[in-house]
């Protein structure tokens, strides 16, 4: 039915852009019939990325004056925040794709063609950053990729976006601050711009608050769910904290307290 297809398309587009992760299919995008629809996967992945970049970044990149004047569309014209968000997002997507592809070759990607395995790896890397869709069985993922994906979920999307998590810019500032400290510099500089101590302090405050909240949540779950492996509890807790919605399948098995 054409109207049903149109409704499904609109629903999943909105869900993807807003990093909601809701799907009309019983098993999400792991449902038979759409699990191998790689064109669909790519479109949804791009919607997730655009929604996760943040509206300030989208405005900076796609504002009318730049669209009208291609000569002014230069990397150097972007704000520091836009550059940090774009660079950090790109690096995290690439790293997530590589880690998933290499670690899951003999597991969830077994039997997949070369192109299909890369598409699944790319999609999982994108969706882990707070979107919540999945095209593979997350309950079957190996411990290595689960650990790495907990980091991606914890970092999350970018400020002013539709996603959750600690935020990419916060993570980038923490890395830059650590790098400057190691080099013995008194100030944090990026692209010839000095980052204020106020911004650095905010980044560390967000990190400490979020890490503390996650630690308390995981500790509580280990008390209420002693029979569930700790790694799965950590994944579940960070997924909840970062509003991702992914699960290794233990949600229904949690106690009322959990």
Number of C-alpha atoms within 10 A of each C-alpha: 5 7 8 9 10 10 11 14 14 12 14 19 18 17 21 28 22 21 29 20 23 18 16 10 12 9 15 18 22 17 14 13 8 15 17 16 13 16 11 14 22 15 13 24 23 16 20 31 26 19 24 32 23 19 16 15 24 15 11 16 19 12 11 10 12 15 12 11 9 9 8 12 15 10 10 10 13 14 14 16 16 22 18 22 25 16 14 17 24 14 12 19 22 15 16 24 21 16 18 26 22 14 16 19 14 12 11 21 21 10 11 13 10 9 10 15 21 18 20 25 26 23 25 26 26 29 27 27 35 31 35 25 29 24 23 20 13 16 14 13 17 15 12 12 17 20 14 16 22 21 18 27 30 31 25 28 32 32 22 15 21 21 27 25 25 24 27 27 24 24 22 18 22 17 12 17 22 13 13 15 13 9 9 9 11 9 13 19 15 13 9 8 9 10 16 11 12 8 12 17 13 13 20 16 13 16 19 12 12 18 15 12 15 20 15 12 19 22 16 15 21 16 11 15 17 10 9 14 11 15 15 18 25 21 22 23 25 28 27 20 20 26 22 26 21 23 19 16 13 13 12 7 10 14 10 7 9 16
